[in-house]
Amino acid sequence: MADKITQLAEQLQDRLGEGLQEITIEAGEVTIEVAPEDLLEVATQLRDLAEFGFEILVDLCGVDYANYGKDEWATEETSGSGFSRGVDAQTAGRLQVVTEDLVVEKPSAPRRFAAVMHLLSVKNNQRLRVRIYAPDDDLPVIPSVTSIWSSADWYEREAFDLYGILFDGHPDLRRLLTDYGFIGHPFRKDFPLTGNVEVIYDPEKQRVVYQPVTIEPRVLVPKVIRAAKVTGPEPVEDDSGAEEAAAAGQAE
């Protein structure tokens, strides 16, 4: 199996060398990185060339790489006092809805948004992962591949809805999972965990309305399980009954 994966990586490098920005083997699968301007040409070759034959797009999803690899929760190791309590407010791990000044430093990846495609070749019994970074973080735009794989239609709508990634050339790019009047993109790392608004039923208007969110934000603490058994104070024995019985025996 490993030989087949290595062979696929070599074929990709030979046939698509100039169109590939990076090629790696991770988790038993080949991953290639393609520039947006080369995506349609490379995707067409991946589908049509006999040695590839990726006729099925299994999935396409968005990714937000903001603060990738940086976390305020130090959970790799534990100690007698348990996990990190997440007291460092300098990272984006906290709820930003608390205050705009909470996150002082906002580390970010050089390229924030990307689309990741998973391709399948039934004929050759092989899979491929394709990643495309959007060149602009403020307005992420990636070419649509619906003209090559029709199954990308709803997947691209989902990535647009949840991450705000625009797919140039999509025939009907609309929200798919959120409400019509929804503001923002809920899977972005800077989207508040509590949301911006909540839905309630207004008895006076007799309809469902939006209102500012009323949830009080908080930072949850992971449950700590310690191996040592917690013991309480030693029990105090009551000897009053024994003394009374001894006194009664002497009286007899």
Secondary structure, 3 states (H helix, E strand, C coil): CHHHHHHHHHHHHHHHHHHEEEEEEECCEEEEEECHHHHHHHHHHHHHCCCCCCCEEEEEEEEECCCCCCCCCCCCCCCCCCCCCCCCCCCCCCCCCCCCCCCCCCCCCCCCEEEEEEEEECCCCEEEEEEEECCCCCCCEEECCCCCCCCHHHHHHHHHHHHCCEEECCCCCCCCCCCCCCCCCCCCCCCCCCCCEEEEEECCCCEEEEEECCCCCCCCCCCCCCCCCCCCCCCCCCCHHHHHHHHHHHHC
